[in-house]
Amino acid sequence: MAQVLEFKLPDLGEGLTEAEIVRWLVAVGDVVAIDQPVVEVETAKAMVEVPCPYGGVVTARYGEEGTELPVGAPLLTVAVGGTGAPEELAEAAPGVGRADVDAAVSSEYSGNVLVGYGTAGPAARRRRVRHANPAAAAQAPAAAPAPVAAPAPVAAPAPVAAPAPVGAPAAAGPVPVISPLVRKLARDRGLDLREVRGSGPEGLILRADVELALAALEQPVAAPALTPAPAAVSVAAAGERVPLRGVRGAVADKLSRSRTEIPDATCWVDADATELMAARAAMNAAGGPKISLLALLARICVHALARFPELNSTVDTAAREIVRLPSVHLGFAAQTPRGLVVPVVKDAGTRTAESLTEEFARLTEAARQGAITPADLTGGTFTLNNYGVFGVDGSTPIINHPEAAMLGVGRIIPKPWVHQGELAVRQVVQLSLTFDHRVCDGGTAGGFLRYVADCVEQPAVLLRTV
């Protein structure tokens, strides 16, 4: 017999706990193949297309575009063939064409590993397809004692038509709730969900329904507090409210945590970058792939960190220990249409200038296209911030928590400069270092920044000290 399997929002990795539905790629009634992307979601780190590990006919979708869902919440249900008979899929998904049903008859499960879903069989609970015949539905009393069972499929709106009385037996059917947050809210406030009429599709109980029911219960107590409401409305109407979610919300959380936990300090120095610019021009004139200025600055950074490893570290606040990290994973700030992101070049200390140039270009393009993966946005140990592209000279940036330091590079512009005892026009840049004062003192930070400035002014210094 055909089975309706529930596909839940999987753990997308890197500690992400929720995602926002950006665009559905399938509709109810569509036939999906194994590992076919079914929805595009935006996490706090990237846009991700989520593949479904089941092949069959989509029978329900949970959540409209723009809705935020927690990890583990149902995304959709798929009718898959238990014996491979197209008639079973047609019964589970009425209205779907026979040709589409035939195309859905194949292996039930994905061969790819999705966090929370295995490869040998479904991790989600199996559910029998509900029949419109009430007699058939009454033959399954065994499922009645389970108040936390999977939500009812879309094909069975009958139990939702009228709320059950308080004393109704559990055999009346499962409560039509899919969100664990809604269940928790009702449980914490002592609200019986069987007394709530859902306003969602097919009677689905939404959070707004629970909040409305709670407000109705508390109305006699809350009535006197309604008098100042007009003033609150006028204040809210005075400006636009922009939700802090997605990338913007993640950036806000990380920067707030950095400011709260890290006692940072900043030092800066002006440097004559004329020789560095000439060295880059000579490299690019020699033929081969072009070398970017950011790649040369990255090379200087990783060698400076080898001399001052205190700055390539993190602080374990629970253990009250400084953890010095063996490898340099270099983050760099990139502005995208979705906001500021910090892609990470893994093992930057082992890369050549050419390899760094290629990786910077790849990650920047992926970030701008919204196709960068969470793995490319995490694991950084030190950040290089080239804010000179915005036409500014200096900045005191906020450290990218849980890192310990960030090197900032301003714009390179012609300025009067004393060179070899004479006043000359040189290409000058301002360098700044913001560091966690817990991992080192000012002497270490100043030594790091001075070494970077020396390499910018005289690239041959790097050859001598490598």
N, C-alpha and C positions, 0 to 999 in steps of 0.2 A: 504494500500500500504506500502511496506517496506520503512523504513526511514534510512538514513545514518546519524549517530550521531557522532559528533566530541568529542573525549576525550582529554582534555587538561592536561598538566602537573599540578597536583594539588599543593596547598600550603602544603608542607610537615611539616609545623609547625616550631616553634622556630625562626621565622624571616628569614628563608632561602628564597632566591630570585632566585636561579638557581640550576641546577643539570646537571651532565654530564652523557650521556647514556653510560653505561658500556657494557651491553649485552641485545640484544632483545631476548625475550623468545617466541615470536610468529612471524610468517611470513605472508605476504599478502596472503589471501586465507584460512588461518587457521580459524577454528571455536573456539571461546572462550566462556567460561561459565562466569556467573556472578561472580564477585570478583576473577577471575583467574588472577594471576600475569602475566603481559604482557611485562614488561621491568624492568631491574635492573639498577638503577641509583646511582651515587655517589654524595652526597651533601658535603658540607663543614664539615659535622659532621659524617656521616655514610653512609654505603651502604644500599640501601632500594629497596625492590621489590615492584613495584607499581601495585596494582590490578585495573582492569577495571570494572567500575560499570555497564557495559552493557554486555548482552549476544548476540552473533550473529557471523557474518563473518567479519574478518578483511579485509577492502578494500584498506587501504593505511597506510603507516608508514611515519612519518616525522622525519628525522634526522638519520644519520649513527652512528655507535658505535664510541665513542670518541667526539661526538658533544655536546656542552653545550647549553642547552635550558633554557630560563627564565620561571619562573612560569607563567602559563597562555598560553604558546605556545602550539599548537596542538602536541599531541603525535601520535595519530592514529585515523582512522575513522572505525566505525563498522556499518554494515548493520544489523538492527534488524527488526523483523517482525511486521508490524503495525497491521495486523489482525491475525497473526499467520500462514499464508499460506506459505509453503515452496517455492511455485513458486515465491513469492515476493522476498524472499532472493536470490533465484537463479538468478532473474532478476537484483538485485542490485549488486551481486557478481558473474559474469559469470566465468565459469571455475571451480567452487567449486562443489565437488561431491554431489549428491542428499542425500546420507546418512549423510554427514556432515551437510548439510543444515537442514535436519530433526532434527538432534541433537541440532541445534541452536535455534529451535522454543521453547521458554519458556518465562518466565517472562522477561520483557525488562530491568528492573532496579534493581540495587543492593539494598539490605536491609541494607548494612553497610554505615556508614557515612564517606565520604572522604571530606576533607576540600574543599569547593567549589562545592560539589555535594550533593544533598539532597537524601532523600529516597523515596519520593512520585512520583517523576518524574525527567526528565533530566534537569539539570541546563544549559547544553550546548544548543545552538540553533539547531532546527531541520532543516534539509535541504532535499529537494526532490532529488531523484536520477536522475541524468542527463541521457537522452537517446541519443543514437547515431543518431537518426532521427532529422535533423535540424528543421523540422516543429514542432516537439514536443517541442524543446528548445525555439522556437520563441513564444510559447504560454504563456510565463511567463515574460512579460515586467515589472511587478510590482516590481521585484527585481532589476531592472536596476538602479534606482537613488541612491542605497546604495553603495557608494564607499568603505566602510569599512566592507562589508559583509564577511561571512566566505569564506576561500579559495576554489577554485574549486576542486572537487574530481578528483582522478587520471583518472577516466573513461572518462574525457572530455578534451582531449588535443587540440581539434580543435581551440578554440579561442586563443591559445598560439602560433600557427604556425607562425604567422607574427605579428609584433608589429603594433598596431593601430596608425594612424596619430594623431597629436596633437589635431586636431579639431574633432576627432571621437566622436560620441555620446556615452554615458555610456551604451547604449543598447548592445554594443559589448561584454558584459560579464564582470565578476569581474576580477580584476587584480590578476594573480596567485602568490600571496605572502602570506606566512603563518607567517612570523616573524614580530612582532610589531616593533622590532628594525630596521628592514630593511625599513619598512614604514616610521618610524620616521626620519631615515637618509635621505631618499629621500625627505620627506616633508621639513625638515630643510634646505636642499640645493636647494630646488626649482626644483627638477627633477620629470618629469612626468613619472610614472612607466609604463604607456601604451606605451612608446617609448623604453622600455628596453626589449631585448630578453633574456629570462631566460636560463641558462645552466643546471639547475637542472632537476630532473626526471619530464617528461611530461611538460617541459617548465617552471618549477618553478623558480621564480626569487630569487636568493640568494644574500647575502650581497656583495659577490665578483663581481656579475654582476653590482650592483649599483655603487660600487667603481670604476669599470672599466669605466662605463658610465660617471661618474663624472670626472675621469682622462682625458677622451677623450675631454670633454667640456673645461677643463682647460689646455689642452696640449700646446697651443700657449704661455700661460703665464709661464708655468712650465718648458718649454724647456731649458732655460739657466741654470736652477739649476741641470741639469742632468750631468754636467761635472765632479763634484767630486764623482760621484756614485761609480767608481771602488774602491776608497779608503775605502768607507763605507763598501763595500762588503768584502774587505780583512780583515777589523777589525771584521766583524761579523763571518767570517770563522775561526777566530783564536781560538774560543772556542765553547763549546756546550751550547746551549740555552735550558733551562728547564722551561717550563711554570709554573708559580705560580698559581696553581688552585687546586681544591679539598681540601683535608686535609692540604697540604703544603701551599696553598694560604690562608686558614683560619687561620692557625698558624701564618703566616707572618703578616696578618692584625692585629690579636689580640696582638701579641708581639709588633708590631710597635705602636699600640695605647697605650699600657701600658707604653712603654718608653716615649711616647709623653706627656701623661696626668698625670702619677703618679710620684711624687717625692719620690722615694724609697730609703731606707737605709738598711744596713745589719749589724747584730751583730752575733757573734758566740761564742761557748764555747765547750771545750772538756769535756766529761763525762765518768765516769767509768761505763760501762754497764754490769759488771760481775754479779751483783745481779739480774738484769733484765733477763739476759740469764738463770741464775739458776732458777728463778721463772717460766719462760716459760718451762724449762725442767721438773720441778716438776708438772706443770699443765698437760703436755702431758703424763707424766708417770702415772698419776692417772687414765687413761682410758678415753674413749669418743673421740669425734672429736678433732683433733689436732688444737692447737691455733697458729696462725702465729705471727711472730714478728711485722708485720705491724699492726695487730689488736691491740696489746698491745700499740704500739706507738699512734694509733688512740684514744684509751681510754684515754691515758695521754693528748693528744691534746684537746679533748672535755672538759675535766675537767679544763685544763688550760684556755680555752676560757670562761668557766663559771666564772672564777676568774678575767679574763681580757677581758670583752665583747667588748672593743674598737676594738679589732682585728677581731671580727666577724661582720664586718660592710662593708658598701660601701659608696661612696661619690656621692651625687646627685649634679653634677656640675651646672646644670641649676638652681636649687633652692639654691645652695650654702649651702647644709646641709649634715651632716653625718647621715646615716641611720643605726642604730644598729639593727641587725637582731635577731629575737627571737629563731630561730632553727639553729642548725649546720648541714649543708649539706656538707659533707667532700669529696673534690675531691682528687684524687691521680693520679700521673703521671704514664702512662703506655706506653711502647714502643711497637709498632706493626709493621707489614710489611708495613702498609699504612702510618706510621709516628707516631709522638707523639700525644696521645690523653689523655684527663683527664676525666675519668668516675667519677661519683658523687654518693656517698653513702648517700641516703636521711635519714634525722633524725638520724645521727650517734650518737648523744648524748643519745638516748634512747635504743641503742643496746648493747648487751653483747659482750664480746670478741669472743664468739663462733659465734654469728650472724654476727659480723663484718668480721670474717674469711671467712664465707660462701659467704657473699656479695662481698668481694674483689675477691674471686676466680671466682664467676659467672661473674662479670663485666670484669675481665681481660680476661677470655676465650672468652667472646662475642666480646670484642674489637679485639683480635687476629684473630678471625674468620671473622671479618668484619660484624658481625650480630648485633652489638650494636645499640640501637635506639637513635635518637636525644634527647629524654627525659632523657636518662641515661648520657648524656654528658653536660647537662645544669643545671643551678640552684645552682651551688656550692657557698659556702660562705667562705671557707677556704681550702687551698690545702696542702696536705702532700706529699712531694717529696722525695722518697727513692732513691737517686742517688748512694747510696753505692753499688747497684747491678751492676754498671758499673766499680766497682773497684777503685773509687775515694774517697778521704777523705772529700773534701769540695767543695762548689760552692756558687755563688751569683746569684741565679735564678731570672728571670723576673716574676713579680707578674702576676697571671692569672686574667686579667681585667674582670669584675669590682670589684674583691675581694680586700681586704686590706692587706693581709699577706700570706706568705707561709713558712712553716717549712721544712727545708732540713735536711736529715739524711745521713751521709756518711757511709763508710764501718766500720764494727766492727772488729778490729784486735788486736792481743796481743801487748802491749806496756809496757815499764817500767813505773811504777806509784807508787807514795808514798801512801801506804795504812796503816792506823793505825800507822803512824810514821816510817814505814819501807818500803824500796824499794821492790816492787814486780812486777811480770808480771800480768797485768790485761787486760780485754777486754775493749778497749777504742773506743769511737765513737765521731765524731765531729758533733755538732748540729749547724745549722745556721737559723736565722730568718730574712727574707726580709719583710719589712713592709712599708706601705704608711705613710709617715711622716705627712700627713694631718690629720689622724685620731687619732694620739697619739704622745707623745714625747718619747725620748729614755728611760726614766724611766719605762714607761709601757712596752715597748718592752723588755727591760732588765729583768723586773720582770717576764714576761711570759716565756722567755727563761730559766731563772734561775729555775723557778718552774718545767718546763719540765725536765731540767737536774737533779734536785733533785729527781724527781720520777723515772728517769732512774737509778740513782745511788742507790736509796733506795725505792723500790716499796712500802714499807710499808707507805711512806709518803702519797701515794694516798689513802690508807685506812683511814688514820687519817683525811684527808681533804675532803673526799667525803661527 
